Amino acid sequence: MKAKDLINDLVQVNAFGHNFVAYKMTENKDKETGELLGYRVESNIQDDKSPYRFQTLNVKIKTVNPTIKQINDVFPVDFKNLTCTFINDYGETYWAADDVVPLSTK
């Protein structure tokens, strides 16, 4: 088992907090075919108890039909089944979620 795999097993997404605000959403398309694969949501951690407060996350949304279709303003969101994995030995992370929903529908 590689060290990166061990670290991925230890990543606790809850440590980053539960309060996020989203401010931008873009389509994620296949570079060769142009097929829509999902979306990317740029968000910011707003949890007062998180040591990572105000950190920016770029979260890939795995569905082509997310609950939130467009982001025109900054507002609180919840990421359904948020996951984090390390993608290299430099500590870069990959964030993904099944869906993004307004916080009020949590």
Rosetta blueprint (number, residue, H / E / L):
1 M L
2 K L
3 A H
4 K H
5 D H
6 L H
7 I H
8 N H
9 D H
10 L H
11 V L
12 Q L
13 V H
14 N H
15 A H
16 F H
17 G L
18 H L
19 N L
20 F E
21 V E
22 A E
23 Y E
24 K E
25 M E
26 T E
27 E E
28 N E
29 K E
30 D L
31 K L
32 E L
33 T L
34 G L
35 E L
36 L E
37 L E
38 G E
39 Y E
40 R E
41 V E
42 E E
43 S E
44 N E
45 I E
46 Q L
47 D L
48 D L
49 K L
50 S L
51 P L
52 Y L
53 R L
54 F L
55 Q L
56 T E
57 L E
58 N E
59 V E
60 K E
61 I E
62 K L
63 T L
64 V L
65 N L
66 P L
67 T L
68 I L
69 K L
70 Q L
71 I L
72 N L
73 D L
74 V L
75 F E
76 P E
77 V E
78 D E
79 F E
80 K E
81 N L
82 L L
83 T E
84 C E
85 T E
86 F E
87 I L
88 N L
89 D L
90 Y L
91 G L
92 E L
93 T E
94 Y E
95 W E
96 A E
97 A E
98 D L
99 D E
100 V E
101 V E
102 P E
103 L H
104 S H
105 T H
106 K L
